[in-house]
Amino acid sequence: MTAPLLQLEGIETFYGAIQALRGVDLHVNPGEIVTLIGANGAGKSTLMMTICGSPQARHGRVLLDGQDITRMPTHEIMHMGLAQSPEGRRIFPRMSVHENLLMGAQVVKMRNYEATRDLVFTLFPRLKERLAQRGGTLSGGEQQMLAIARALMSQPRLLLLDEPSLGLAPLVVRQIFGAIRQLNRDTGLTVLLVEQNAYQALRLAHRGYVLVNGAITMAGPGTELLARPEIKAAYLEGAH
């Protein structure tokens, strides 16, 4: 049996005295798309940031390919083959699309730059057309594409996507999710996806977890979770 690429064991994360994550156990196998769904304030983004080392978990362990990264600084974790496209995009608005992509490639010291850039342009042709344009002048959908593309330029083994559909039009959401599916299918990239659009996320994912008030309450194959009445009632009514 293949060992997980990412494993969280009993993760507890705090902001001062306030506990945000409560004993979270979660794993992502190589080549999987795994999604984490939950309401606003459930702790989804905190979990993503904890994996990246900021904030660090107070209790429990984060393992990447069997190595304990719980106490590692974020920049060292990124050099181990993990990349994040954070909530809110956080591109460099004054830099061009080209310069944003270059920033992503610095993690791997520009290795295989052209091949990776060509892959990104295949997924998001719009970025090739906007190469000289400043990131801050792009549409919301184009900025999201750029945020994902910048993360991909570091050639990660594991891609963390935090709310990639947030605030985007349905057509753009379908393009983003289609690109994630294509990337996983064609390159085998492993993806952990945090998403409020539960319907789209569970359709895309091999497996899913439900986070409620900082704790995992349910887990299973994406299609199985989609069919559960409690998931439909809590997350899917009117969502599609």
URURQUI-V198675 format. One record per residue. N is the residue number from 1. RES is the residue in one letter. OMEGA is omega in radians with two decimals (none if undefined). Layout:
n: (N | N)
res: (RES | RES)
omega: (OMEGA | OMEGA)
This chain:
n: (1 | 2 | 3 | 4 | 5 | 6 | 7 | 8 | 9 | 10 | 11 | 12 | 13 | 14 | 15 | 16 | 17 | 18 | 19 | 20 | 21 | 22 | 23 | 24 | 25 | 26 | 27 | 28 | 29 | 30 | 31 | 32 | 33 | 34 | 35 | 36 | 37 | 38 | 39 | 40 | 41 | 42 | 43 | 44 | 45 | 46 | 47 | 48 | 49 | 50 | 51 | 52 | 53 | 54 | 55 | 56 | 57 | 58 | 59 | 60 | 61 | 62 | 63 | 64 | 65 | 66 | 67 | 68 | 69 | 70 | 71 | 72 | 73 | 74 | 75 | 76 | 77 | 78 | 79 | 80 | 81 | 82 | 83 | 84 | 85 | 86 | 87 | 88 | 89 | 90 | 91 | 92 | 93 | 94 | 95 | 96 | 97 | 98 | 99 | 100 | 101 | 102 | 103 | 104 | 105 | 106 | 107 | 108 | 109 | 110 | 111 | 112 | 113 | 114 | 115 | 116 | 117 | 118 | 119 | 120 | 121 | 122 | 123 | 124 | 125 | 126 | 127 | 128 | 129 | 130 | 131 | 132 | 133 | 134 | 135 | 136 | 137 | 138 | 139 | 140 | 141 | 142 | 143 | 144 | 145 | 146 | 147 | 148 | 149 | 150 | 151 | 152 | 153 | 154 | 155 | 156 | 157 | 158 | 159 | 160 | 161 | 162 | 163 | 164 | 165 | 166 | 167 | 168 | 169 | 170 | 171 | 172 | 173 | 174 | 175 | 176 | 177 | 178 | 179 | 180 | 181 | 182 | 183 | 184 | 185 | 186 | 187 | 188 | 189 | 190 | 191 | 192 | 193 | 194 | 195 | 196 | 197 | 198 | 199 | 200 | 201 | 202 | 203 | 204 | 205 | 206 | 207 | 208 | 209 | 210 | 211 | 212 | 213 | 214 | 215 | 216 | 217 | 218 | 219 | 220 | 221 | 222 | 223 | 224 | 225 | 226 | 227 | 228 | 229 | 230 | 231 | 232 | 233 | 234 | 235 | 236 | 237 | 238 | 239 | 240)
res: (M | T | A | P | L | L | Q | L | E | G | I | E | T | F | Y | G | A | I | Q | A | L | R | G | V | D | L | H | V | N | P | G | E | I | V | T | L | I | G | A | N | G | A | G | K | S | T | L | M | M | T | I | C | G | S | P | Q | A | R | H | G | R | V | L | L | D | G | Q | D | I | T | R | M | P | T | H | E | I | M | H | M | G | L | A | Q | S | P | E | G | R | R | I | F | P | R | M | S | V | H | E | N | L | L | M | G | A | Q | V | V | K | M | R | N | Y | E | A | T | R | D | L | V | F | T | L | F | P | R | L | K | E | R | L | A | Q | R | G | G | T | L | S | G | G | E | Q | Q | M | L | A | I | A | R | A | L | M | S | Q | P | R | L | L | L | L | D | E | P | S | L | G | L | A | P | L | V | V | R | Q | I | F | G | A | I | R | Q | L | N | R | D | T | G | L | T | V | L | L | V | E | Q | N | A | Y | Q | A | L | R | L | A | H | R | G | Y | V | L | V | N | G | A | I | T | M | A | G | P | G | T | E | L | L | A | R | P | E | I | K | A | A | Y | L | E | G | A | H)
omega: (-3.11 | 3.09 | 3.11 | 3.01 | 3.09 | 3.09 | 3.04 | -3.09 | 3.04 | -3.03 | 3.04 | -3.11 | -3.09 | 2.86 | -3.01 | -3.14 | -3.07 | -3.14 | -3.10 | 3.12 | -3.00 | 3.04 | -3.07 | 2.98 | -3.07 | 3.04 | 3.10 | 3.14 | 3.11 | 3.09 | -3.13 | 2.80 | 3.11 | 3.13 | 3.07 | -3.14 | 3.14 | -3.12 | 3.01 | 3.10 | -3.12 | -3.12 | -3.06 | -3.13 | 3.07 | 3.12 | 3.12 | -3.12 | 3.10 | 3.07 | -3.11 | 3.01 | 3.14 | 0.12 | 3.06 | 3.10 | 3.08 | 3.10 | 3.13 | -3.08 | 2.96 | -3.13 | 3.05 | -3.09 | 3.09 | -3.12 | -3.12 | -3.13 | -3.00 | -3.06 | -3.12 | 3.00 | -3.03 | -3.06 | 3.10 | 3.10 | -3.13 | 3.14 | 3.09 | 3.05 | 3.07 | 3.09 | -3.13 | 2.91 | -2.93 | 3.04 | 3.14 | 3.01 | 3.07 | 2.98 | 3.06 | -2.94 | -3.11 | 3.11 | 3.08 | 3.04 | 3.13 | -3.12 | 3.05 | 3.12 | 3.09 | 3.13 | 3.10 | -3.08 | -3.12 | -3.11 | -3.14 | 3.08 | 3.04 | -3.13 | 3.14 | -3.03 | -3.02 | -3.14 | 3.13 | 3.11 | 3.13 | 3.06 | 3.13 | -3.13 | 3.06 | 3.14 | -3.05 | -3.09 | -3.12 | -3.10 | 3.11 | 3.12 | -3.04 | -2.93 | -3.08 | -3.05 | 3.09 | -3.11 | -3.09 | -3.14 | 3.11 | 3.02 | 3.13 | 3.12 | 3.13 | 3.08 | 3.11 | 3.06 | -3.13 | 3.13 | 3.11 | -3.14 | 3.12 | 3.10 | -3.12 | -3.14 | 3.09 | 3.08 | -3.05 | 2.94 | -3.14 | 3.13 | 3.05 | 3.14 | -3.09 | 3.09 | -3.11 | -3.09 | -2.99 | 3.04 | -3.07 | 3.10 | -3.09 | 3.14 | 3.14 | 3.09 | 3.12 | 3.11 | -3.13 | -3.12 | 3.07 | 3.12 | 3.12 | 3.13 | -3.13 | -3.14 | 3.13 | -3.09 | -3.00 | -3.07 | -3.12 | -3.12 | 3.10 | -3.04 | 2.92 | -2.98 | 2.98 | -2.97 | 3.03 | 3.10 | -2.99 | -3.11 | 3.14 | -3.08 | -3.11 | 3.04 | -3.09 | -2.91 | 2.96 | 3.12 | 3.13 | 3.03 | 3.07 | -3.12 | 3.12 | 3.12 | 3.03 | -3.13 | 3.06 | -3.13 | -3.07 | 3.08 | 3.10 | 3.07 | -3.09 | -3.12 | 3.14 | 3.12 | 3.12 | -3.06 | -3.04 | -3.07 | -3.11 | 3.07 | 3.11 | -3.08 | -3.03 | -2.94 | -2.94 | -3.08 | 3.12 | -3.05 | -3.09 | none)
